[in-house]
Amino acid sequence: MPRVHRSSEVVEILEQEILGGMFLAGERLPSEERLCTRFAASRTVIREAIQQLRGRGLIRTLKGSGSYIADPSLESLASALEAYSVLTAEESLLQLVDFRILLETECARLAAHKAGESDLAEIETQHLIMMRAAGDPAATAAADVRFHLAIAHASRNPIYSTILRGLEKRFHDYARTNQGGKKWHDRVVASHTDIVAALRDGKPDEAANAMRSHLLLSRRHYIDIGGA
């Protein structure tokens, strides 16, 4: 059987055992040697399987100590999402973007209800940085991502903000790719301005609509420039 199929087979079995409660959180996974014997597989196959389990947030590896069953936490969720988003095929990016539209629309709605003054100040700071970053793709993309993360944080829903943080690297690349000239930069800034105004005024529906319009605009532009 090809090596890639063997490692996937090992992953499937161990994942079922972990999720089924055969191992407890914090418990050490059997050594590579024992796993090799159990599955009649090479060390390469076992190491690939462990890497996949780690990418799914099911285990954590300590150098010189071994691999342990991960504690269920938001950090493990973020790590698993980051691994998925970075490794997923390019053609799946628009699916992530569509998911992001649903997620961030609700983040904006909640943030309009729950954002405090410090939240609004951070959102406005990133908005201002992006306004001043015209002509600098790296700075524009970084400020754009921080702007959206700040709104997710202001939603006061840790699962929403964790999910978006897990997708941060992929969406940073998306933001860097999805750029244009000054006219496009001004359109993005204007749509951010609408979001900020709705958040500052505490208008949930307007904030949600502004966020949805902004992300749909970005999605269309990405397709138009040949990103998908």
Secondary structure, 3 states (H helix, E strand, C coil): CCHHHHHHHHHHHHHHHHHCCCCCCCCECCCHHHHHHHHCCCHHHHHHHHHHHHHCCCEEEECCCEEEECCCCHHHHHHHHHHHHHHCCHHHHHHHHHHHHHHHHHHHHHHHHHCCHHHHHHHHHHHHHHHHCCCCHHHHHHHHHHHHHHHHHHCCCHHHHHHHHHCHHHHHHHHHHCCCCHHHHHHHHHHHHHHHHHHHCCCHHHHHHHHHHHHHHHHHHHHHCCCC
